[in-house]
């Protein structure tokens, strides 16, 4: 994606702080280095600033575009079919007990 040279001129009026990035990382259970936090802060601020630029465009005369092509809905009958047998499904299971998967205990 080409970088817009005007992004530096915006001085990030809607600044996404390092604290905001750290909070988002915590919510997403991600560990980020300080370098990554600063980089993501700059990048997210740049994205939000560009959204502000897009919001200045007059689109009052433009009809909404939901899809660039007209899609014909192809209906199919909702019928349950057995594509694979139980043996085929269980064949790749790392562990099994006859007809059941054995999975690690979670709690």
MARBA-3410 file (N, C-alpha, C, O; in Angstrom, 1 decimal):
107
0.8,-1.2,0.0,0.0,0.0,0.0,0.9,1.2,0.0,1.8,1.4,0.9 ~ 0.7,2.1,-0.9,1.5,3.3,-1.0,1.3,4.2,0.2,0.2,4.3,0.7 ~ 2.4,4.8,0.8,2.3,5.6,1.9,2.0,7.0,1.5,2.7,7.6,0.6 ~ 1.0,7.6,2.2,0.6,9.0,1.9,1.6,9.9,2.6,1.7,9.8,3.8 ~ 2.2,10.8,1.9,3.2,11.7,2.5,2.5,12.7,3.4,3.1,13.4,4.2
1.2,13.0,3.2,0.4,13.9,4.0,0.1,13.4,5.3,-0.3,14.2,6.2 ~ 0.3,12.1,5.6,0.0,11.5,6.9,0.8,12.2,8.0,0.3,12.4,9.1 ~ 2.1,12.5,7.7,2.9,13.2,8.7,2.4,14.6,9.0,2.7,15.1,10.1 ~ 1.7,15.2,8.0,1.3,16.6,8.2,0.1,16.7,9.1,-0.2,17.7,9.7 ~ -0.6,15.5,9.3,-1.8,15.6,10.1,-1.6,15.7,11.6,-2.4,16.0,12.4
-0.3,15.4,12.1,0.1,15.5,13.4,-0.8,14.7,14.4,-0.9,15.0,15.6 ~ -1.5,13.7,13.9,-2.4,12.8,14.7,-3.3,13.6,15.6,-3.1,13.5,16.9 ~ -4.2,14.3,15.1,-5.2,15.0,15.9,-6.0,14.0,16.8,-6.3,14.3,17.9 ~ -6.3,12.9,16.2,-7.0,11.8,16.9,-6.0,10.8,17.4,-6.1,9.6,16.9 ~ -5.0,11.1,18.2,-3.9,10.3,18.6,-4.4,9.1,19.3,-5.1,9.2,20.3
-3.9,7.9,18.9,-4.1,6.7,19.6,-2.9,6.5,20.4,-1.8,6.3,19.9 ~ -3.0,6.6,21.7,-1.9,6.6,22.6,-1.3,5.2,22.8,-1.9,4.2,22.5 ~ -0.1,5.1,23.3,0.6,3.9,23.6,-0.2,3.1,24.6,-0.3,1.9,24.6 ~ -0.9,3.8,25.6,-1.7,3.2,26.6,-2.9,2.6,25.9,-3.3,1.5,26.4 ~ -3.5,3.2,24.9,-4.6,2.6,24.2,-4.2,1.3,23.5,-4.9,0.3,23.6
-3.0,1.3,22.9,-2.5,0.1,22.2,-2.3,-1.0,23.2,-2.6,-2.2,23.0 ~ -1.7,-0.6,24.4,-1.4,-1.6,25.4,-2.7,-2.3,25.9,-2.8,-3.4,26.2 ~ -3.7,-1.4,26.1,-5.0,-1.9,26.5,-5.6,-2.9,25.5,-6.1,-3.9,25.8 ~ -5.6,-2.5,24.2,-6.1,-3.4,23.1,-5.3,-4.7,23.1,-5.9,-5.8,22.9 ~ -4.0,-4.6,23.3,-3.2,-5.8,23.3,-3.5,-6.7,24.5,-3.6,-7.9,24.3
-3.8,-6.1,25.6,-4.2,-6.9,26.8,-5.6,-7.6,26.5,-5.7,-8.7,26.9 ~ -6.5,-6.9,25.9,-7.8,-7.5,25.6,-7.7,-8.6,24.6,-8.4,-9.6,24.7 ~ -6.7,-8.5,23.7,-6.5,-9.5,22.7,-5.5,-10.6,23.2,-5.2,-11.5,22.4 ~ -5.0,-10.4,24.4,-4.1,-11.3,25.0,-2.8,-11.4,24.1,-2.3,-12.5,23.9 ~ -2.3,-10.3,23.7,-1.1,-10.2,23.0,0.0,-9.6,23.8,-0.2,-8.7,24.6
1.3,-10.0,23.6,2.4,-9.4,24.2,3.1,-8.6,23.2,3.5,-9.1,22.1 ~ 3.2,-7.3,23.4,3.9,-6.4,22.4,5.1,-5.8,23.1,5.1,-5.4,24.2 ~ 6.2,-5.6,22.3,7.3,-4.9,22.8,7.0,-3.4,22.7,6.0,-3.0,22.1 ~ 7.8,-2.6,23.4,7.6,-1.2,23.4,7.7,-0.6,22.0,7.0,0.3,21.7 ~ 8.6,-1.2,21.2,8.8,-0.8,19.8,7.5,-1.0,19.1,7.1,-0.2,18.3
6.9,-2.2,19.3,5.6,-2.5,18.6,4.5,-1.6,19.0,3.7,-1.2,18.2 ~ 4.5,-1.3,20.3,3.4,-0.5,20.9,3.5,0.9,20.2,2.5,1.5,19.8 ~ 4.7,1.5,20.1,4.9,2.8,19.5,4.5,2.8,18.0,3.9,3.7,17.5 ~ 5.0,1.7,17.3,4.7,1.6,15.9,3.2,1.5,15.7,2.6,2.2,14.8 ~ 2.5,0.6,16.5,1.1,0.5,16.3,0.3,1.7,16.6,-0.7,2.1,16.0
0.8,2.4,17.6,0.2,3.7,18.0,0.3,4.7,16.8,-0.7,5.3,16.5 ~ 1.4,4.8,16.2,1.6,5.7,15.0,0.7,5.2,13.9,0.0,6.0,13.3 ~ 0.7,3.9,13.6,-0.1,3.4,12.5,-1.6,3.6,12.7,-2.3,4.0,11.8 ~ -2.1,3.2,13.9,-3.5,3.4,14.2,-3.9,4.8,14.1,-5.0,5.1,13.7 ~ -3.1,5.7,14.7,-3.4,7.1,14.6,-3.5,7.6,13.2,-4.4,8.4,12.8
-2.6,7.1,12.3,-2.6,7.5,10.9,-3.9,7.0,10.2,-4.5,7.7,9.4 ~ -4.3,5.8,10.6,-5.6,5.2,10.0,-6.8,6.1,10.4,-7.6,6.4,9.6 ~ -6.8,6.4,11.7,-8.0,7.2,12.2,-7.9,8.6,11.6,-9.0,9.2,11.2 ~ -6.7,9.2,11.4,-6.6,10.5,10.8,-7.1,10.4,9.3,-7.8,11.4,8.8 ~ -6.8,9.4,8.6,-7.2,9.2,7.3,-8.7,9.1,7.2,-9.4,9.5,6.2
-9.3,8.4,8.2,-10.8,8.3,8.2,-11.4,9.7,8.3,-12.4,10.0,7.7 ~ -10.7,10.6,9.1,-11.2,11.9,9.2,-11.2,12.6,7.9,-12.1,13.4,7.5 ~ -10.1,12.4,7.1,-10.0,13.0,5.7,-11.1,12.4,4.9,-11.8,13.2,4.1 ~ -11.4,11.1,4.9,-12.5,10.6,4.1,-13.9,11.1,4.6,-14.8,11.3,3.7 ~ -14.0,11.5,5.8,-15.3,12.0,6.3,-15.6,13.4,5.7,-16.7,13.9,5.8
-14.5,14.1,5.2,-14.7,15.4,4.7,-15.3,15.4,3.2,-15.7,16.4,2.7 ~ -15.3,14.2,2.6,-15.7,14.1,1.2,-17.2,14.1,1.2,-17.9,13.5,1.9 ~ -17.8,14.9,0.2,-19.2,15.1,0.1,-19.7,13.9,-0.8,-19.4,13.8,-2.0 ~ -20.5,13.0,-0.1,-21.0,11.8,-0.8,-22.5,11.9,-0.9,-23.2,10.9,-1.1 ~ -23.1,13.1,-0.7,-24.5,13.2,-0.7,-25.2,12.8,-2.0,-26.4,12.4,-2.0
-24.5,13.0,-3.1,-25.1,12.6,-4.4,-24.8,11.2,-4.9,-25.1,10.9,-6.0 ~ -24.1,10.4,-4.0,-23.7,9.1,-4.4,-24.6,8.1,-3.8,-24.8,8.0,-2.6 ~ -25.1,7.2,-4.7,-26.0,6.1,-4.2,-25.1,5.1,-3.4,-24.0,4.8,-3.8 ~ -25.7,4.5,-2.4,-24.9,3.5,-1.7,-24.6,2.3,-2.6,-25.4,1.9,-3.4 ~ -23.5,1.7,-2.4,-23.0,0.6,-3.2,-22.9,-0.6,-2.3,-22.0,-0.6,-1.4
-23.7,-1.6,-2.4,-23.6,-2.8,-1.6,-22.7,-3.8,-2.1,-22.1,-4.5,-1.4 ~ -22.7,-3.9,-3.4,-21.8,-4.9,-4.1,-21.5,-4.4,-5.5,-22.4,-3.9,-6.2 ~ -20.3,-4.6,-6.0,-20.0,-4.1,-7.3,-20.7,-5.0,-8.4,-20.7,-4.6,-9.6 ~ -21.2,-6.1,-8.0,-21.9,-7.0,-9.0,-23.2,-7.4,-8.4,-23.4,-7.5,-7.2 ~ -24.1,-7.7,-9.3,-25.4,-8.2,-8.8,-25.3,-9.7,-8.6,-24.9,-10.5,-9.6
-25.5,-10.2,-7.4,-25.4,-11.6,-7.1,-26.8,-12.2,-7.1,-27.8,-11.7,-6.5 ~ -27.0,-13.3,-7.9,-28.2,-14.0,-7.9,-28.1,-15.0,-6.8,-27.2,-15.8,-6.7 ~ -29.1,-15.0,-5.9,-29.1,-15.9,-4.8,-29.5,-17.3,-5.3,-30.5,-17.5,-6.0 ~ -28.6,-18.2,-5.0,-28.9,-19.6,-5.4,-29.3,-20.4,-4.3,-28.6,-20.7,-3.4 ~ -30.6,-20.7,-4.3,-31.2,-21.5,-3.2,-30.9,-22.9,-3.4,-30.9,-23.4,-4.5
-30.8,-23.7,-2.3,-30.7,-25.1,-2.4,-31.6,-25.7,-1.3,-31.9,-25.0,-0.3 ~ -32.0,-26.9,-1.6,-32.9,-27.5,-0.6,-32.0,-27.9,0.6,-30.9,-28.4,0.5 ~ -32.6,-27.6,1.8,-31.8,-27.8,3.0,-32.1,-29.3,3.5,-33.1,-29.6,4.2 ~ -31.2,-30.1,3.0,-31.3,-31.6,3.3,-30.0,-32.0,4.0,-28.9,-31.8,3.5 ~ -30.2,-32.8,5.1,-29.0,-33.3,5.8,-28.5,-34.5,5.0,-29.3,-35.4,4.6
-27.2,-34.5,4.8,-26.6,-35.6,4.1,-25.3,-36.1,4.9,-24.7,-35.2,5.5 ~ -25.1,-37.3,4.8,-23.9,-37.8,5.5,-22.8,-37.9,4.4,-22.8,-38.7,3.5 ~ -21.8,-37.0,4.6,-20.7,-36.9,3.6,-19.6,-37.9,4.0,-19.0,-38.5,3.1 ~ -19.4,-38.0,5.3,-18.3,-38.9,5.8,-18.9,-39.8,6.8,-19.8,-39.5,7.5 ~ -18.3,-41.0,6.9,-18.7,-41.9,8.0,-18.0,-41.6,9.3,-17.0,-40.9,9.3
-18.5,-42.1,10.4,-17.9,-41.9,11.7,-16.4,-42.4,11.7,-15.6,-41.8,12.2 ~ -16.2,-43.5,11.0,-14.8,-44.1,11.0,-13.9,-43.1,10.2,-12.7,-43.0,10.6 ~ -14.4,-42.6,9.1,-13.5,-41.6,8.4,-13.2,-40.4,9.2,-12.0,-39.9,9.1 ~ -14.1,-39.9,9.9,-13.9,-38.7,10.8,-12.9,-39.1,11.9,-12.0,-38.3,12.2 ~ -13.1,-40.2,12.6,-12.3,-40.6,13.7,-10.9,-41.1,13.3,-10.0,-41.3,14.1
-10.7,-41.4,12.0,-9.4,-42.0,11.5,-8.2,-41.1,11.8,-7.1,-41.6,12.1 ~ -8.4,-39.8,11.8,-7.3,-38.9,12.0,-7.2,-38.4,13.5,-6.3,-37.5,13.8 ~ -8.0,-38.9,14.3,-8.0,-38.4,15.7,-6.8,-38.9,16.4,-6.4,-40.1,16.3 ~ -6.0,-38.0,17.1,-4.8,-38.4,17.8,-5.2,-39.5,18.9,-4.4,-40.4,19.1 ~ -6.3,-39.3,19.6,-6.7,-40.3,20.6,-8.2,-40.4,20.5,-9.0,-39.5,20.2
-8.7,-41.7,20.7,-10.1,-41.9,20.6,-10.5,-43.1,21.5,-9.6,-43.9,21.8 ~ -11.7,-43.2,21.8,-12.3,-44.3,22.6,-13.5,-44.8,21.9,-14.6,-44.2,22.0 ~ -13.2,-45.8,21.1,-14.2,-46.4,20.2,-14.8,-45.3,19.3,-14.2,-44.9,18.3 ~ -16.0,-44.8,19.6,-16.7,-43.8,18.7,-16.6,-42.4,19.1,-17.3,-41.5,18.7 ~ -15.6,-42.1,20.1,-15.5,-40.7,20.6,-14.1,-40.2,20.6,-13.1,-41.0,20.6
-14.0,-38.9,20.4,-12.7,-38.2,20.5,-12.3,-38.1,22.0,-13.1,-37.9,22.8 ~ -11.0,-38.3,22.2,-10.5,-38.0,23.6,-9.7,-36.7,23.4,-8.8,-36.6,22.6 ~ -10.1,-35.7,24.3,-9.5,-34.4,24.2,-8.9,-34.1,25.6,-9.4,-34.7,26.6 ~ -8.0,-33.2,25.7,-7.4,-32.8,27.0,-8.4,-32.1,27.9,-9.3,-31.4,27.4 ~ -8.3,-32.4,29.2,-9.2,-31.8,30.1,-9.0,-30.3,30.2,-7.8,-29.9,30.2
-10.0,-29.5,30.2,-9.9,-28.0,30.2,-10.0,-27.5,31.6,-9.2,-26.6,31.9 ~ -10.9,-28.0,32.4,-11.0,-27.4,33.7,-10.5,-28.4,34.7,-10.6,-28.1,35.9
END
